[in-house]
């Protein structure tokens, strides 16, 4: 019967109501707070305040760039949040609750104390409760206890929130909801695993940490040394602010976060729910993809083909007993549904039931004084008879999924006693329409495909071969490897693994990781939970179990595995583009830090004012990186982030520092004032940055060439028409042209010499993580 509507209202009013799961995304308030309240934003605001003291108001223009970067970051993250939240609603688990005598679907936060919850295989219990009725209820409490062995539950037994139903079905009465439930403390651990943070963000945050330690003392040192040289306070402030602004890579962390958020938004449009942004990066680095057969290679729509009698039982009698067995067990998995569709559901009174379990791999029931089972032959017999095994192998090679239907003396575990074959159940499973194209794409992208399934290895290999998966002939039956197999050797020798238990799936993933591979795992059932948790990246189908969807990194909303092509491409695009543009941010940071250190001990003022860095920050870094970060680039991830960045950044920074020191020497020789030397410094820094942009944009295409030409034209316009705004002197001076033209002409060959020669020799001796 369950609670009445009035009783539900009373419990809601008393606060005895469950709570929703923690959201996958940050709130809008948190997004604003985390983007605005950063250390670098604080430093920029303080620096802007110091510039205001000088009265040179145009020199706070750098703050406008910071504000625009932050605004773009907030906009992109909120846009991605809305997309993820929308998809989260589509994939949210529904709870089956009996109220007023009717069973309906409810959201998790609709559960109240004393509700009667209908649970079945694949469900995850959202509250603490007690079992009221059960049909072979088996529970995985490993997320709470750490033990993966299934626990059989009977009437009156306690159930802990976060438990996963792996066999049978039953009714559980909610006893503790909301704050009182165990899952309140364990929600994140039970519902969502915590992976290693983004490698990109880890490296970038390491750079930020180093800068945080150095930027303030360097700025203080430059300010004091400028005053000690007799320069005015205003000159000391403007020089120090320019140096510190130059050292801050204000858009680098932002661009990485925005790129990942934009990736999540793009994938959302392809019906892919991204549960963790770093997972986009993790999948981009994957080189081994482990596939579960059902729902990934095949459509998951099983069809009963026929029952082949075995032994002395007539075919019609065997079919009747099979129909009665399936009705008595009352499982709701795909195999049971296919048989029910073929034979219907005759009336039968079950005396004992043992529903299907992923670990046991068979199910059974006792009725009319007789016990019958169906499932994997290897898990029913101690040793499958030779003639029966031979026939099963023949059928499996034809692509059938073969299950044994047998009469047994008793429903003992882990194997029934004295099985006698009654017949062989033949199930067909069709390939997904575009399976060959999808797997061919992954193979071309150097992603090794492995098939790990609970089905007969011969059947699995046959289907894998039809799908065009390489190495399908290298198969093994995991039910025959013993209790302590050498998993490292197994993953080295085989590509198709059949009759795999959930624990073996997890061990196979561990073995691939131990061999240095980055592993992704696909799955849709509770038998995949352990492997999905262990994998570097996990993918679940929306049609799979709620427990599986709740911990996967990606949920394919329309259960279309072909969407993984877009996921892999999007991940590679994000990572490759961030690697490409990070160098442009770090060039400014590196030469600013080097110049600050040098000019602490020089008699000259720091060569820039804050306003003069704005064209460089905007035109040479901000605008082009925005476009380059969105460019298509689906090449394999190399794992050379720091080395690739430094191959561009180090030679560029050395060039900038070298040319600025040269300009300082020429300024002393030709008695050039600060306005002139700072203008020449901006010019040469822009020219070097433009060369670095050309390198970072490779391989060039018409769009990228057009972008570089546009940036160069805008930079030229700054000198032609923006001299007053950016404190630049006119370059239309022939006496000055004799100085800067040779410098401009020499910039490209000097840059190339450093980039291809000295830079690579130095970098080859350094090990970058």
C-alpha positions in Angstrom: 0.0 0.0 0.0 2.7 2.5 1.0 2.1 5.9 2.5 -0.9 8.0 1.7 -0.6 11.5 0.2 -1.5 13.1 3.6 1.1 11.0 5.4 3.7 12.2 2.8 2.7 15.8 3.3 3.0 15.4 7.1 6.6 14.0 6.8 7.6 16.8 4.4 6.3 19.4 6.9 8.2 17.7 9.7 11.5 17.8 7.6 11.6 14.0 7.2 12.4 14.4 3.5 15.4 13.3 1.5 17.9 15.7 -0.1 19.0 15.9 -3.7 22.4 14.7 -4.8 25.2 17.3 -4.8 25.1 19.2 -8.1 27.7 18.3 -10.7 28.4 22.0 -11.4 29.2 25.0 -9.3 26.4 27.5 -8.5 26.3 30.8 -10.4 27.4 32.5 -7.1 30.4 30.2 -6.8 31.3 30.7 -10.4 31.4 34.5 -9.9 33.2 34.2 -6.6 35.9 31.8 -7.9 36.5 33.8 -11.0 36.6 37.2 -9.3 38.3 36.5 -6.0 41.7 35.3 -7.1 45.1 36.2 -6.0 46.1 37.7 -9.4 42.9 39.7 -9.6 43.8 41.1 -6.1 47.3 42.0 -7.3 45.9 43.7 -10.4 43.5 45.8 -8.4 46.2 46.9 -6.0 48.5 47.7 -8.9 45.7 49.7 -10.5 45.3 51.6 -7.2 49.0 52.5 -7.2 48.7 53.8 -10.8 45.8 56.0 -9.8 48.2 57.7 -7.3 50.4 58.8 -10.2 47.6 60.5 -12.0 48.4 58.6 -15.2 44.9 57.2 -15.6 45.4 55.7 -19.0 47.9 53.3 -17.5 45.1 51.4 -15.7 43.9 50.2 -19.1 45.5 46.9 -18.3 42.7 46.4 -15.8 40.1 46.5 -18.6 41.8 43.5 -20.2 41.7 41.6 -16.9 38.0 42.4 -16.5 37.2 41.3 -20.0 39.1 38.0 -19.5 37.2 37.3 -16.3 33.9 38.2 -17.8 34.5 35.8 -20.7 35.4 33.1 -18.3 32.3 33.6 -16.2 30.1 33.6 -19.3 31.6 30.4 -20.8 31.4 28.5 -17.5 27.7 29.5 -16.8 26.9 28.5 -20.4 28.5 25.1 -19.9 26.8 24.8 -16.4 23.4 25.2 -18.0 24.1 22.6 -20.6 25.4 20.1 -18.0 22.5 20.8 -15.6 20.0 20.2 -18.4 21.6 16.9 -19.3 21.8 15.9 -15.6 18.1 16.1 -15.4 17.7 13.8 -18.4 20.0 11.2 -16.9 18.9 11.5 -13.2 17.9 8.3 -11.5 14.2 7.8 -10.8 13.1 6.1 -7.6 10.2 3.6 -7.7 7.9 4.3 -4.7 4.6 2.8 -3.7 2.1 5.4 -2.5 -1.6 5.1 -2.2 -1.3 1.6 -3.6 0.3 2.8 -6.8 4.0 2.5 -7.9 5.3 5.7 -9.6 8.7 7.2 -10.4 10.0 10.0 -8.2 13.1 12.1 -8.0 15.5 11.2 -5.2 14.7 14.2 -3.1 11.0 13.2 -3.1 11.6 10.2 -0.8 10.3 10.7 2.7 10.7 8.6 5.8 8.7 5.3 5.8 8.3 5.3 2.0 8.2 1.8 0.4 10.9 1.8 -2.3 10.8 -0.9 -5.1 14.4 -1.9 -5.9 15.8 -4.1 -8.6 19.1 -5.1 -10.2 21.1 -2.0 -11.1 19.5 0.4 -8.6 21.4 2.4 -6.0 19.6 3.0 -2.7 19.3 6.7 -1.9 18.4 6.3 1.8 19.0 4.0 4.7 16.2 1.4 5.0 15.1 -2.0 6.0 14.1 -4.9 3.7 10.4 -5.7 3.9 10.0 -8.2 1.1 12.7 -9.8 -1.1 13.1 -12.1 -4.1 16.8 -13.1 -3.9 18.0 -9.6 -3.1 21.8 -9.4 -3.5 23.6 -6.2 -2.6 27.0 -4.7 -3.3 28.1 -2.6 -0.3 31.7 -2.2 -1.5 31.3 1.6 -1.7 30.7 1.5 2.0 32.5 -1.5 3.4 35.3 -1.9 0.9 34.3 -5.6 0.3 33.2 -6.4 -3.2 31.5 -9.7 -2.3 27.7 -9.6 -2.7 25.6 -9.6 0.4 22.3 -11.5 0.4 19.5 -9.6 2.2 16.4 -11.0 3.8 13.3 -9.5 5.3 14.2 -7.3 8.3 17.8 -6.8 7.2 19.2 -3.3 7.2 20.1 -1.5 4.0 22.6 1.3 3.9 22.3 4.2 1.4 24.8 4.0 -1.4 24.3 0.2 -1.7 23.9 -1.2 -5.2 21.4 -4.0 -6.0 23.3 -6.6 -8.1 20.7 -9.3 -8.1 17.0 -9.9 -7.4 14.5 -7.4 -6.3 12.5 -6.4 -3.3 10.8 -3.7 -1.2 12.8 -1.5 1.1 11.2 0.8 3.7 13.1 4.1 4.2 14.2 4.6 7.8 16.7 7.4 7.6 16.5 10.2 5.0 18.3 13.5 4.4 20.8 14.5 7.1 20.1 11.2 9.0 21.2 8.9 6.2 24.6 7.4 5.7 24.8 8.8 2.2 24.8 12.3 3.5 28.3 11.8 4.8 29.3 9.5 1.9 27.5 11.0 -1.0 30.5 12.1 -3.0 32.4 8.9 -2.4 29.4 6.8 -3.2 28.1 8.7 -6.2 31.2 10.1 -7.9 34.8 9.1 -7.8 37.6 11.6 -7.5 40.2 11.3 -10.2 43.6 12.8 -10.5 43.1 16.5 -11.3 43.8 17.8 -14.8 47.4 17.4 -15.8 47.3 20.7 -17.6 45.8 22.5 -14.6 48.3 20.9 -12.3 51.3 22.1 -14.4 49.8 25.6 -14.8 49.0 25.8 -11.1 52.6 24.8 -10.4 53.7 27.7 -12.6 51.3 30.1 -10.8 52.6 28.9 -7.4 56.2 29.7 -8.4 55.1 33.1 -9.8 53.2 33.9 -6.6 56.4 33.4 -4.6 58.6 35.5 -6.9 56.4 38.3 -8.3 56.0 40.4 -5.1 59.6 40.3 -4.0 60.8 41.1 -7.5 58.3 44.0 -7.8 59.4 45.3 -4.4 63.1 45.1 -5.4 62.5 47.0 -8.6 60.5 49.7 -6.9 63.2 50.2 -4.2 66.1 50.2 -6.7 64.3 52.7 -8.9 63.9 55.1 -6.0 67.5 54.6 -5.0 68.7 55.6 -8.4 67.0 59.0 -7.9 64.0 58.4 -10.2 60.6 60.0 -9.3 58.1 58.0 -7.3 55.7 58.1 -10.2 58.3 56.6 -12.5 59.1 53.9 -9.9 55.4 53.0 -9.6 54.7 52.9 -13.3 57.8 50.8 -14.0 57.1 48.4 -11.1 53.4 48.0 -12.2 54.4 47.3 -15.8 56.9 44.7 -14.6 54.4 42.9 -12.3 51.5 43.1 -14.8 53.9 41.5 -17.4 54.7 38.7 -15.1 51.1 37.7 -14.5 49.8 35.2 -17.1 46.3 36.5 -16.3 44.5 34.5 -19.0 46.3 31.2 -18.9 44.4 29.5 -16.1 41.2 31.2 -17.3 41.8 30.0 -20.9 42.3 26.4 -19.7 39.1 26.4 -17.6 37.2 28.2 -20.4 38.4 25.6 -23.0 37.3 22.7 -20.8 33.9 24.4 -20.1 33.4 25.1 -23.8 34.3 21.4 -24.5 31.6 20.3 -22.0 29.1 22.6 -23.8 30.0 21.3 -27.2 29.7 17.7 -26.0 26.3 18.5 -24.4 25.0 19.4 -27.8 26.0 15.9 -28.9 24.0 14.4 -26.0 27.0 13.6 -23.9 26.9 14.5 -20.2 30.3 15.4 -18.8 30.4 14.8 -15.1 34.0 16.1 -14.5 35.7 18.6 -16.7 39.2 17.1 -16.3 37.7 13.9 -17.7 37.7 15.5 -21.2 41.5 15.8 -20.9 41.8 12.3 -19.5 39.9 10.7 -22.4 42.0 12.7 -24.8 45.1 11.0 -23.4 43.5 7.5 -23.5 45.5 4.9 -25.6 43.5 1.8 -24.5 39.7 1.5 -24.7 38.1 -1.5 -22.9 34.7 -2.3 -24.3 31.8 -4.2 -22.8 30.1 -6.1 -25.6 26.5 -5.4 -24.9 25.4 -1.9 -25.7 28.8 -0.9 -27.1 29.7 -3.3 -29.9 26.1 -4.6 -30.1 22.9 -2.7 -29.9 21.9 -4.3 -26.6 18.6 -5.4 -28.1 18.6 -9.2 -27.4 16.4 -11.6 -29.4 15.6 -15.1 -28.4 16.4 -17.4 -31.4 15.5 -20.9 -30.2 15.8 -23.5 -27.5 17.8 -26.5 -28.6 16.7 -29.6 -26.5 19.5 -31.7 -25.0 19.0 -35.1 -23.5 15.7 -36.9 -23.2 13.3 -34.0 -22.5 10.9 -33.3 -25.4 11.2 -29.9 -27.0 7.7 -28.7 -26.0 8.3 -29.8 -22.4 11.7 -28.0 -22.3 10.1 -24.8 -23.6 7.3 -24.9 -21.0 9.8 -25.5 -18.2 12.0 -22.6 -19.4 9.0 -20.2 -19.6 8.0 -21.3 -16.0 11.6 -20.8 -14.8 11.9 -17.3 -16.2 8.5 -16.3 -14.8 9.4 -17.7 -11.4 12.7 -15.8 -11.3 11.0 -12.7 -12.4 14.3 -11.0 -13.5 14.1 -7.8 -15.6 17.4 -8.2 -17.5 17.5 -8.2 -21.3 17.9 -12.0 -21.6 14.8 -12.7 -19.4 12.8 -10.1 -21.3 13.7 -11.7 -24.6 12.6 -15.2 -23.4 9.4 -13.8 -21.9 8.6 -12.1 -25.2 9.0 -15.5 -26.9 7.1 -17.7 -24.5 4.9 -15.4 -22.4 4.6 -15.7 -18.6 2.7 -18.8 -17.5 1.3 -19.0 -13.9 3.8 -20.6 -11.6 4.3 -20.6 -7.8 8.0 -20.3 -6.9 9.1 -22.2 -3.8 12.7 -20.7 -3.9 14.3 -18.1 -6.2 18.0 -17.2 -6.9 18.0 -14.2 -9.3 20.8 -13.6 -11.7 24.1 -12.3 -10.2 27.0 -10.9 -12.2 29.4 -12.8 -10.0 27.5 -16.1 -10.1 26.5 -15.8 -13.8 23.4 -18.0 -13.4 19.9 -17.8 -12.0 17.5 -20.4 -10.8 14.2 -21.2 -9.1 12.4 -24.1 -7.5 8.8 -24.8 -8.4 6.5 -27.8 -8.5 9.1 -29.6 -6.4 11.8 -29.3 -9.1 14.8 -26.9 -9.4 16.0 -25.4 -12.7 18.8 -23.0 -13.6 19.9 -21.1 -16.6 23.2 -19.2 -17.3 26.8 -19.7 -18.4 27.6 -23.4 -18.7 31.1 -23.0 -17.2 29.5 -21.6 -14.0 26.8 -24.2 -13.7 28.9 -27.4 -14.3 32.1 -28.2 -12.4 33.3 -29.5 -15.8 31.2 -29.1 -18.9 30.7 -32.5 -20.7 32.9 -32.7 -23.8 30.1 -33.3 -26.3 28.1 -30.4 -24.8 31.1 -28.1 -24.8 31.9 -28.9 -28.4 28.4 -28.1 -29.5 28.3 -24.9 -27.5 31.6 -23.8 -29.2 30.2 -24.5 -32.6 27.1 -22.4 -31.9 29.3 -19.6 -30.4 31.4 -19.5 -33.5 28.2 -18.8 -35.4 27.7 -15.7 -33.3 25.1 -17.0 -30.9 25.1 -16.2 -27.2 24.6 -19.6 -25.7 23.1 -20.1 -22.2 22.5 -23.5 -20.5 19.1 -24.5 -19.3 19.5 -27.3 -16.7 17.7 -29.3 -14.1 19.5 -29.4 -10.8 19.2 -31.2 -7.4 19.5 -28.0 -5.4 20.1 -24.3 -5.8 23.5 -24.3 -4.0 26.1 -21.6 -4.5 28.5 -20.8 -6.1 27.4 -23.7 -8.4 24.2 -25.8 -8.3 24.4 -29.4 -7.4 24.1 -32.3 -10.0 23.1 -30.2 -13.1 21.6 -32.1 -16.0 21.3 -30.2 -19.3 17.8 -29.8 -20.6 18.5 -27.5 -23.5 20.7 -24.7 -24.9 19.2 -21.2 -25.1 20.3 -19.3 -28.2 20.3 -15.6 -28.1 21.2 -13.2 -30.9 22.6 -9.7 -30.5 22.9 -7.4 -33.5 25.9 -5.1 -34.1 25.3 -1.4 -33.8 24.7 0.2 -37.2 27.9 2.2 -37.3 30.1 -0.1 -35.1 32.7 -0.8 -37.8 33.2 2.9 -38.6 33.5 3.9 -35.0 36.0 1.2 -34.0 37.9 1.9 -37.2 38.2 5.6 -36.2 39.7 4.6 -32.8 42.1 2.2 -34.4 43.3 5.0 -36.8 43.8 7.2 -33.8 46.2 4.7 -32.2 43.7 3.7 -29.5 43.9 0.0 -28.8 40.5 -1.7 -28.5 40.1 -4.5 -25.9 36.8 -6.5 -25.3 36.0 -7.5 -21.8 32.7 -9.4 -21.5 30.9 -11.8 -19.3 29.8 -13.8 -22.3 31.3 -16.8 -24.0 34.7 -15.8 -25.4 34.1 -17.5 -28.7 30.8 -15.6 -29.1 32.4 -12.4 -28.1 35.4 -12.9 -30.5 33.0 -13.7 -33.3 31.1 -10.4 -32.7 34.3 -8.5 -32.3 35.6 -9.8 -35.6 32.4 -8.8 -37.3 32.8 -5.3 -35.8 36.3 -5.1 -37.3 38.2 -5.0 -34.0 41.9 -6.0 -34.5 43.2 -9.0 -32.6 39.8 -10.6 -32.2 41.4 -14.0 -32.6 43.4 -13.6 -29.5 40.8 -14.7 -27.0 40.7 -16.3 -23.6 38.1 -17.8 -21.3 38.7 -16.1 -17.9 36.7 -18.8 -16.1 39.6 -21.2 -16.8 42.6 -19.1 -15.6 42.4 -20.1 -11.9 42.2 -18.1 -8.8 45.6 -16.3 -9.1 46.2 -15.6 -12.8 49.0 -13.4 -14.0 47.0 -10.5 -15.2 50.1 -8.6 -16.5 50.8 -11.5 -18.9 47.1 -11.9 -19.8 46.8 -8.3 -21.0 50.0 -8.7 -23.0 48.8 -11.8 -24.8 45.1 -11.4 -25.4 42.6 -8.8 -26.8 39.3 -10.5 -26.1 38.4 -11.7 -22.6 35.2 -13.8 -22.1 33.5 -15.1 -19.0 35.0 -12.3 -16.9 33.8 -11.7 -13.4 33.5 -8.1 -12.0 36.6 -8.6 -9.9 38.6 -9.8 -13.0 37.4 -6.8 -15.0 38.9 -4.6 -12.4 42.1 -6.5 -12.3 42.5 -6.4 -16.1 42.1 -2.6 -16.0 44.8 -2.4 -13.2 47.1 -4.5 -15.3 46.8 -2.2 -18.4 47.5 0.8 -16.1 50.5 -1.0 -14.6 51.8 -1.4 -18.2 51.8 2.3 -18.6 48.5 2.7 -20.5 45.8 5.3 -20.0 42.6 3.3 -19.9 39.0 4.1 -20.7 36.2 1.7 -19.8 32.7 1.5 -21.2 29.8 -0.2 -19.4 26.2 -0.2 -18.7 25.6 -2.8 -15.9 26.4 -3.4 -12.3 29.0 -6.0 -13.4 31.0 -3.1 -14.8 31.0 -0.9 -11.6 34.4 -2.1 -10.2 36.1 -1.7 -13.6 34.6 1.7 -14.3 35.8 3.0 -10.9 39.4 1.7 -11.6 39.6 3.1 -15.1 41.2 6.5 -15.8 38.1 7.5 -17.7 34.7 5.8 -17.6 31.7 5.9 -20.0 28.2 4.8 -19.3 25.1 4.4 -21.4 21.9 6.3 -20.3 20.0 3.0 -20.7 22.4 1.3 -18.2 21.9 0.9 -14.5 21.5 4.0 -12.3 24.6 3.0 -10.2 26.7 2.8 -13.3 25.6 6.2 -14.6 26.1 7.8 -11.2 29.8 7.2 -11.2 30.8 7.5 -14.9 32.7 10.5 -16.2 30.6 10.6 -19.3 27.0 9.5 -19.8 25.8 9.0 -23.4 22.3 10.4 -23.1 21.0 8.6 -26.2 23.1 5.5 -25.5 24.9 6.0 -28.9 28.5 4.9 -28.6 29.3 6.7 -31.9 29.2 9.9 -29.8 32.6 8.8 -28.4 34.2 9.9 -31.6 33.2 13.4 -30.8 34.2 13.1 -27.2 37.8 12.0 -28.1 38.1 14.7 -30.8 36.8 17.4 -28.4 39.3 16.3 -25.7 42.2 16.3 -28.1 41.2 19.7 -29.5 41.1 21.3 -26.1 44.4 19.8 -24.9 46.3 20.4 -28.2 45.1 24.0 -28.4 46.0 24.8 -24.8 49.5 23.4 -25.3 49.7 25.6 -28.4 48.7 28.9 -26.8 50.2 28.5 -23.4 53.6 29.4 -24.8 52.2 32.8 -25.8 51.2 33.6 -22.2 54.5 32.4 -20.7 56.6 34.4 -23.1 55.4 37.6 -21.5 55.8 36.1 -18.0 59.4 34.9 -18.7 60.8 38.1 -20.3 59.0 40.3 -17.7 60.5 38.3 -14.8 64.0 38.3 -16.4 63.8 42.1 -17.2 62.7 42.9 -13.7 65.6 41.0 -12.2 68.1 42.7 -14.6 66.7 46.2 -14.2 67.0 46.0 -10.4 70.7 46.2 -10.9 70.8 48.6 -13.9 70.9 52.4 -14.0 68.0 52.5 -16.5 64.3 52.7 -15.7 62.2 49.6 -16.5 61.6 49.8 -20.3 57.8 49.7 -20.3 54.9 51.6 -18.8 51.7 49.6 -18.1 49.7 51.1 -21.0 52.5 50.0 -23.4 51.9 46.4 -22.6 48.3 46.5 -23.5 48.8 46.2 -27.3 51.1 43.2 -26.7 48.8 41.5 -24.2 45.7 42.1 -26.3 47.0 41.6 -29.8 49.8 39.1 -29.4 48.2 37.0 -26.7 44.5 37.6 -25.9 42.9 37.8 -29.3 44.9 35.1 -31.1 44.7 32.6 -28.3 40.9 32.9 -28.1 40.7 31.9 -31.8 43.4 29.3 -31.7 41.9 27.6 -28.6 38.7 27.0 -30.7 40.5 25.7 -33.8 40.1 22.0 -34.8 43.1 19.9 -33.9 42.5 16.2 -33.4 46.1 14.8 -33.4 47.3 12.4 -30.8 48.2 13.9 -27.4 52.0 13.8 -27.1 52.4 14.3 -23.3 55.1 16.9 -24.0 53.3 19.9 -22.6 56.1 21.7 -20.8 58.8 20.9 -23.4 56.5 22.0 -26.3 55.7 25.2 -24.5 59.3 26.0 -23.6 60.5 25.3 -27.2 58.6 28.4 -28.1 58.6 30.5 -24.9 62.3 30.2 -23.9 63.8 31.4 -27.3 61.2 34.1 -27.6 61.9 35.4 -24.1 65.6 35.4 -24.7 65.1 37.3 -27.9 63.0 39.9 -26.2 65.4 40.4 -23.4 68.4 40.6 -25.8 66.8 43.2 -28.0 65.6 45.3 -25.1 69.1 45.3 -23.7 70.4 46.2 -27.1 68.0 49.1 -27.3 69.1 50.3 -23.9 72.7 50.3 -25.1 71.8 52.2 -28.3 69.7 54.6 -26.3 72.8 55.5 -24.2 74.9 55.8 -27.3 72.5 58.0 -29.2 71.1 59.9 -26.2 67.5 58.6 -26.7 64.9 59.5 -24.1 62.7 57.1 -22.2 59.7 57.6 -24.5 61.8 56.6 -27.5 63.5 53.6 -26.0 60.2 52.3 -24.5 58.6 52.7 -28.0 61.4 50.7 -29.6 61.1 48.1 -26.9 57.3 47.7 -27.5 58.0 47.4 -31.3 60.6 44.7 -30.9 58.7 42.8 -28.3 55.6 42.8 -30.6 57.7 41.6 -33.6 59.2 38.7 -31.6 55.7 37.8 -30.2 54.4 37.8 -33.8 57.1 35.4 -34.8 56.2 33.2 -31.8 52.5 33.4 -32.8 53.4 32.1 -36.3 55.2 29.1 -34.7 52.4 28.4 -32.3 49.8 28.5 -35.1 51.4 25.8 -37.1 50.3 24.0 -39.2 49.2 27.1 -41.0 46.0 27.4 -43.0 44.2 30.3 -44.6 42.3 31.1 -41.4 45.5 31.2 -39.3 47.4 33.2 -41.9 44.5 35.6 -42.1 44.5 35.8 -38.3 48.3 36.6 -38.1 48.0 39.2 -40.9 45.1 40.9 -39.0 47.1 40.9 -35.8 50.1 42.4 -37.5 48.0 45.0 -39.2 46.3 46.0 -35.9 49.7 46.2 -34.2 50.9 48.5 -37.0 47.8 50.7 -36.6 48.7 51.1 -32.9 51.9 52.8 -33.9 50.3 54.8 -36.7 47.3 56.2 -34.9 47.5 55.1 -31.2 50.8 56.8 -30.2 49.2 59.2 -27.8 47.0 56.6 -26.1 49.7 54.1 -25.6 52.6 56.5 -24.9 54.4 55.7 -28.1 56.6 58.2 -30.1 56.2 58.4 -33.9 58.3 56.1 -35.9 58.1 58.4 -39.0 61.6 59.7 -38.2 64.5 58.7 -40.6 67.2 59.2 -37.9 65.2 56.8 -35.7 64.5 54.4 -38.6 68.3 53.8 -39.0 68.2 52.3 -35.5 64.9 50.3 -35.5 64.8 49.0 -39.2 68.0 46.8 -38.8 66.6 45.5 -35.5 63.2 44.6 -37.2 64.9 43.0 -40.2 67.2 40.9 -37.9 64.4 39.7 -35.6 63.1 36.8 -37.7 66.5 35.2 -38.5 67.7 35.6 -34.9 64.5 34.1 -33.5 64.7 31.1 -35.9 68.3 30.6 -35.0 67.5 30.5 -31.3 64.3 28.5 -31.8 65.9 25.8 -33.9 69.4 25.8 -32.7 70.4 27.0 -29.2 66.9 26.5 -27.8 66.5 22.9 -28.8 70.0 22.0 -27.6 69.3 23.5 -24.2 65.9 22.0 -23.9 67.1 18.5 -25.0 69.2 18.4 -21.8 66.2 19.2 -19.6 63.7 16.6 -18.6 60.2 18.2 -18.5 57.5 16.3 -16.7 
